[in-house]
Amino acid sequence: MTGRRLRVAITVGDPGGIGPEVAVKALRLGPLPGDALPVLIGGLGPCRRAGWVPSASWTIRPPGHLPADDPGPASCDGWAVEIDPDPDAPRPAAVDPSNGRSALRYIDYALRLVQDGAVDAIVTGPVSKEAIDRSGTPFTGHTEHLAAAAHVRHPVMLCVAGPLRVAFVTSHIALRKVPGTVTTARIVETAAIAAEGLRTGFGLESPRIAVCALNPHAGEGGKFGREDRDVVAPAIARLRERGIACDGPVPGDAVFRDASAGRWDAVVALYHDQGMIPIKAAWEAGPVNMTLGLPFIRTSPAHGTAFDRAGRDTADPRPTRRAIEIAAAAALRRRGLPQPTLF
C-alpha cells in the first residue's frame, strides 16, 4: 500500500506495567520518521491515566477492520484502537492473568493488522510472560509467538543500542542447555538471517559480522572446551563460503567493545545474557529488539514491564521511542523511500 501514509501499530503491552506510560511519552516526542501515523492499540484507560488526552487530531477507532487503503486525514496525529475498554480503576501493577489476556489480545490484533497490510510495522510494548501463561495460553515470548503465527521456523532476535547490534543464536532457554543447542548449522542460519536483516532493514550492503566464542578465551586451544574449535569455527568457514564477511570465534570479553567502535556491524551472541548484558549496559542509547526473519517489521523496547515503577511517571520512554523510529525507518526502506539517519 505505497499510496497511503505509512502506519506503525504500537501495542501498549501489559496494562498494569509501564508500557502505556512509555508509549504515551514516546509519542509526545514529536512526529515519527516519514510522518508515519501511529496506531495505538490496547485498553486506553491506562494510557489516559498516563496522561494521554485524545485531542481532535486523534481518531478513536473501533477494533474492527482497518482498511489498508484508507489514507486518513493528512493532519491526523494518530489512530487509537480500544481493544477492551478499561474500567476506571487502575489495573494491578503485578503479574495478573486478566492483564495477560489483554496483552495477548493487543498483540494478536496488531499481528492481524500487519498481516492484512493495514499497518506497515508493529512495535510491541512489554508484557509479562508469566501473566500470559497464567491466563491459559502457553507463551515463551513475543518473538516465538509472532513467529508461530507467521509460520516462521527460525526468527532471529536482533538487539540494537546505538552502534551496537547483537543477534542471538539462542534466547529464552536455560543456560545449561546452551552448549547442546548451539550447533554449526544454527550459527550459520542465524548469521545469514542477521546479514540479510542488516541489508534490508539498515541499508548495510556488505555487513561485517563477528561470532562470539562460547568459552572464555575462545576455549584456549581446547583447554576450556572444544565447542569453539569444533562448532563455531566451522560455522565461520561456511559463512565465508557464502560470501558473508564474518570473523570468529571472538572472545566475548572483547567483541562488544570492538563492535561498538565500528570494527563489525553486528555481533552474533550464542546465548541470551552474553549479548543482552552489553546491550542493556548501553541504556542511554535506548536499547531496542528487532525480530528478523518475519515477513513483516516488528520491534520492541528491550526492557520488561517494570511493575515496581508502574504509575509513578518515572519510566524512560527512550527505548520505546527508538523502537518506533527504527520500525518506521525500516518500513520506509521497504517502500524504497529515503530513511532518516538513525543508526
N, C-alpha and C positions, 0 to 999 in steps of 0.2 A: 504494500500500500504506500507507494512512494509519493502520491499526490497529496497526501494529508500531512498534518502536523505530527511530528514524532511524539510518541507516548511512552511513558515509563510508569509501570504499575509498582506501587510501594505498599507492601503489607505491613501492618503495624506490629506484627508479632504477638507474643503473649500479652493480653490486655492488662495483666497485673504487673508486668515488668516495665522497663524503661523504654521499650520500643515505641509506644505512642509519643512519648516526650521527645525522643531524639528525631523521630520523623517530622514532628511539628517544627522543631528548632532547625532542622536541616532545610526545610522548605522555606523558612524565613530568610535564608542566607542569599536570596536573590534568584534570578532566572536560571534555568537549567541550560546546559550546553545545547546549542541548536534550537533554543527556545522550545525545548521539549515540554509537553504537557504532563504534569504529574497526575497520576490516577491513584488516589489514596484509598486503600482497601482495608476494611475492618469494622469493628464496632466503634463508632465515632465518639461515644461517651468519654472514653479515656483520652481521646485527642482534645476534646473540649476542655476536660479538666487540666490538660497540659497547656492550655492557652490558645488552642486553635479556635478561631471565630470565623465561621464561613461567611465571607462577605459576598456582595452581589457579584463579584468576579469569580466566585466558585460555584460550580454546579453540583448539587447533590443528586446522584443518580440511583435508581433502584437496582437491586442485584440481578437484573435480567440481562439480556443480551446487549452488549455494547457493539454497535455496528462498526465494522472495520473501516468503512469508507466515510464515516461521518466526520467532516473536518472540524466541527465545533467552532464556536466564535473565536476569532483571532485574538481578542483581548482577554480571553478566559485565563485565570491564574491556575485553575486546576479543576479536576473532577474528583468527587468523593463518592465511594460506593459503600453504603452501610449494610454489611452482610447480616449481622444480628444486632438489632437495636439494644443498646445497653441500658440497664436501669440507672437511676440517678446515683445509687450507692456505688462507691468505688469497688473494683474487683480486688480480691485478696492478693496482696503482694507476696505470694508464696506458691509453691507447687500445688496446683488445683486442677482437677480433671475437667471442670467446666471451662476454665481458661484454655486448657489443652485442646478441647474440642473446637473452641472458637478459633484458636490459632491455626489449626489444621484446615478449617473451612476457608480461612483467608488465603492460605497457600494454594489450596485446590482451585479456588476461584481465579486467582492470578494465573495459575497454570492453564486453566481453560482459556483465559483471555489471550495469552501469548500463543497458545497452540492454534487458536482461531484467527490470529492475525489482528486482533482488536487492539493489542499493545505491541510495542517493539522490543521491550525488555522488561524484566521483573527484578525488583530489589526486595529481598525478604528481610523483615525485622526479626530480632532474636526471639527464639522460642525455648521452652523448657522441654527437652526430650522426655523427661520423667513425667511431666504433666500430660503430654500426648499419649505416652504409654499407658498411664493410669486411666485415660479416657476410653481405652478399649482398642486402640489402634497401635500395633507394633511399629515403632518409629526409631530408627537409628539416627537420623538427622535429615536436614533439608536436602543435602546432596543426594543421598541414597533414595529418598522419597521421590524427588523430581526425576532422577534417572530411571527409576522403575516405571513411573508414569509415562516417560518418553521412550521406554524400551531401549535404553542405552546400557550396555553391559559394563563399560568401564569409564565412568566420569572421572575427571581429574580436578582436584581442588587446587586452585592457584591463589595464593595469598600475596597481596601487594601492599607494601608500606614504603612510600617514597620511591627510591630507585631499586629497592629490593623486591624481587619476585621469587616466590617459592612454590613449587609444585610438589605434590605428595604421592609417593608410591602406595603407602597405606595411611589410613587416617584414624578412624574410631575403632581401633582394636587394642586388646591388651598387649602391653609391651612384650610379654613372654612369647606371644605368637608372632612377633615381627620377623625373627630370623627365618622361620619356616614359610612365611607368606611372601617375603621378598625374593622373587625369582628373576633370572636374567630376562625372561620374556616380559614380565610385568614392568621392569625398569625400562625396557625398550619401548613398550607401549605408552607408558606414562610420559617419557621424554618426548616421544614423537607427537603425542597429543598436545603437550606443552608447547613444542616448537610451532605447531600449526596455529595454536591459540595466540601465540605471540605475533605471528604474521597477520592473522585476520583481525585480532582484537586490538593490537597495539601498533601495527604498522611496521614491525621489525622484519624485514625481508629475509635476513640471514642471521637468525638469533644464535647467540653463543650460550651454551648450557654447561653447567657443572653438575656432576652427580656426587652426592655425599657418600663418604665411606660409612659403613655400618659400625666398624670398631674403632677404638682410639688409634690414632696414627695410621689409619687405613690398614690396621691389622699388624703393622710392624713386621712385614715379611712372613706372616703366618703365626707369629708368636702370640698375638691376641685374637686369633680366629682366622679361618681361611675364607670367610664369606666374601671379603673384598677381592681376593685373588680369583676365587672360583665362580663367583656370581656377578659381582659388579663390573670387574674388568672386561669380561666377555660382552657385557651389555654395551660398554663404551665402544668396543670394536664394531659391534653390529650397527650402532647408531652412526658411526663414521662411514661405514659402508653404504648407508642410506643417504649420505650427504649432509648429515646434521653435525654441525660444529659442536663437539662435546668433549669435555675433559673429565677425568676421574679415575678411580675414586679419590676424591679430595677430602682430607680430614675435616670433620665437622667443626673443629675449633678454629679454623682459618677461613673456610669457604665463604661465610656470610660477610665477613669484613671485606674480602676482596671483591665479592659481587656488588656490595654497596658502593665500592669505589669505582665500579664500572668495568671490571675485568670480564664479567659474564652478565648476560641479560636475564638469566634465571638460574635458580638452583633447584635440583631435584632432591628433595629430602626423602629419606627412606621410612620415616615414621613421624607421628604427629608432633611430639614435643621437640624433636630435632629441628623442625622448621618453624613451629609456632613460637618458640621462645624468642628467637631474634625478630620475628615479625611483630610480636606484641611489645617487645622492648623499644620498637620504633613507633611508640604510640603517637607522638606529635605528628607523624605523617598520616594519621587516620587509617589504620590497617583495614583492608578490605579482602573479602573472599570472593573469587570469581570461579564459577564452575565451568570447566572446559569439557568439550565432547558432547554437550547437549545440542539439540537442533535450534535452540533459542538462547538469548543472552540472560544470564542470571548472576547477580552479585548480592552481597550482603555485608554489613559491618562485621568485622572479625571480633565480636565480643558477645557475651551472653545477656541474659535477662536482667541481671543485677537487681534481684528483688530487694536487697537491703538498701538500695538507693532510690527505688521507685517512689514517686510522689514528692520528692524533695527538691525538684527543679535544679539538680546539680549534675545531671548526666551530660556527657560531652557528645555533641552531635557530629563532630568531625568525621568519624568513620562512616556514619550513615550518609552524610553529605558526599563524601568521597565515593561511596558505593553508587550513589545516584549519578554522579558525574561520570564515573567510569562506564556505567551501563549506557548512559546517553551517548557518550563518545563512541563506544563500540557500535551502537546502533547507527550512528551517523556514518561510520566507516562502512558498515554493511550496505548502506544506501549509496555509497560512493560519494559522500559529501565530505567537505573538509572537517577535520577534527580539531578541537581546541587543544592547546598544549597543556596536558595534564600530567604526563609521566616523566 
